[in-house]
Amino acid sequence: MKKSDLALMVAALLFGAGFLAVIPRLWPMPELPLDTPARTLEAMSREHQSAMDMDLSRHLSSASLTLDESALSWLERDLGQQQAKKLLENLPVYLHEVQFKRRNDPTVGTFWIHPRQGLSGWRRTVEDDEPGESLDSAAAASLVSKVVHQHLGQELSGWELRRWERKRLESRTDHSFVYERAMESGSDARLRLSVSVAGSVVREARQVLVTPPAFLREQRKSGFKEQFVQTFAFALFASLGVAAFLYKLWGLRRGMVGLAVPAIGAAVVVASLALSRVLRSGKLFDLWDPLSPQWMSAVKVLLQGSINDMLAALMVFSFLGAADALDREAPRHRGIALRNFLRLRWIHVDVGHASIRGYLLGWVAGGVLALSTWALTSTLPGALIEIQPRGFFFHGINSSLPTLLLGAFFLQIALVEELGYRHFAGNAILRLGAGRWAAVILPALIYGAVHSGLDFLPPAEPWWARIIPITLVGLLWGLAFLKWDALTVVLSHWACDLFLFNRTRLFSEDPWVRLSAAVCLALPLVPAFVSIGWKLWLQWRAPAEPEAEPWEEDPDFSGADPGTEPDLPVQASSETDATDEPPR
């Protein structure tokens, strides 16, 4: 074992321990059962089907977790995190949304279930031409009071009627009522209960926490700067994609670029994003119009999504091709293991080494992110850590197969970002002779700025502080790219994201969910298992034959980078060399 590998193992243990110690403070979770099984939620909903006068016995259903993010952000800032956590036990902020639909039936039933308190509200769609009774306002108010008490356990005598409206249709009369009350005695926070009556059916009753308009305006105002920085950084990243595309065309003309591996990389991105959409069953169900076939709706969603996915696929196609051309002109080739990985040649020793190193480096990256964020929030006045889950966390929470979805979704993110920031931009800066530190620092700065608008990354405030830890992680991956290769940083990025976004599942009360999360964390090690397993198989089949390529040997390339030894000649290119394997 090399000294550098031993140092990496020690660093992974130390930074991994720091990551596990600090992560509960950086991504605090509400003490709510957010992973209630869909079957349980659907059964609870059917118990209240009489509230909306529907028979749900023949309906299909789907459940997903929702969040009123504005209300949660205001609660934390107004009352503090600990008090906000206590109030989440009762307030309609995190809610399970359960939908019921039936083919060829335009009526859709929706229930909102609080993780602790049970039913929080419901809604059914009612067409304007659907016949019904014409109740007067007193009868409608009496019906509302009865149904709300029966199903929500609320006495409307404790609520203030803020608005009442009546709408007369050709075949019925509709009523809507809006009630409000203080969240607690002496508090400015208010709960709102909106109730709608269609004929003689209470078609909707929904509770929400009223977020003060002044807070929403302030959020819009304060969020502009971070959105501007993020947009500017995205424009720079897109410029890298354009530059890579042009350099790829130049490489094709000179016979230095193969098309197979870039096409495979682009296909992996498209397939990963498509799989991520398929596994977000709640979203697909929500977009399904029951007047059309369900399969047709799903295909439509996938085709529409693939239009956006083509941009990411095109960037990967360009990054891989351009980096291939840069690799062929350099004495040291950092893309060989990545090419073997994309071609599923996982028995190669370089793929196995990159898998293990990338996994260990993922723990180091997680530790750098967590510890630097903790240091910032401990020293910056007014720094704020927000309650999770938010943002990307919901991809796994609302998936039918979260392990597969998280693996696919974050693999394509790792490919797009690391191929752009490190494999192409890092190689290009080296080729221009700007030096190794420029190849590390410049992409890391853009990488950090691109993440400035992702407010589910800590700290929530001040917004610019979250750029610093992300930039530090980018510096780490830049150094790792120079030390090892492109596949190492891709798998490290993948592993780090899986560590972060499996957090809610790792602390689940369900042991099977925790086991599934552990399997998800191990996905970046699969190439290493394949490589080691293949070597063991060969030793078992022919123990007396010496191996041509023992797994213990490290085939890292030791050639110098352009710019570090000016007199070192680069590899000569061939106008007819359009293969996918640069010489080793």
Secondary structure, 3 states (H helix, E strand, C coil): CCHHHHHHHHHHHHHHHHHHHHHHHHCCCCCCCCCCCHHHHHHHHHCCHHHHCCCCCCCEEEEEEEECHHHHHHHHHHHCHHHHHHHCCCCCCEEEEEEEEECCEEEEEEEEEECCCEEEEEEECCCCCCCCCCCCHHHHHHHHHHHHHHHHCCCHHHCEEEEEEEEECCCCEEEEEEEEEECCCCCCCEEEEEEEEECCEEEEEEEEEECCHHHHHHHHHHHHHHHHHHHHHHHHHHHHHHHHHHHHHHHHHCCCCCCHHHHHHHHHHHHHHHHHHHHCHHHHHHHCCCCCCHHHHHHHHHHHHHHHHHHHHHHHHHHHHHHHHHHHHCCCCCCHHHHHHHCCCCCCHHHHHHHHHHHHHHHHHHHHHHHHHHHHHHHCCCCECCCCCCCCHHHHHCCCCHHHHHHHHHHHHHHHHHHHHHHHHHHHHHHCCCCHHHHHHHHHHHHHHHCCCCCCCCCCECHHHHHHHHHHHHHHHHHHHHHCCHHHHHHHHHHHHHHHHCHHHHCCCCHHHHHHHHHHHCHHHHHHHHHHHHHHHHHHHCCCCCCCCCCCCCCCCCCCCCCCCCCCCCCCCCCCCCCCCCCC
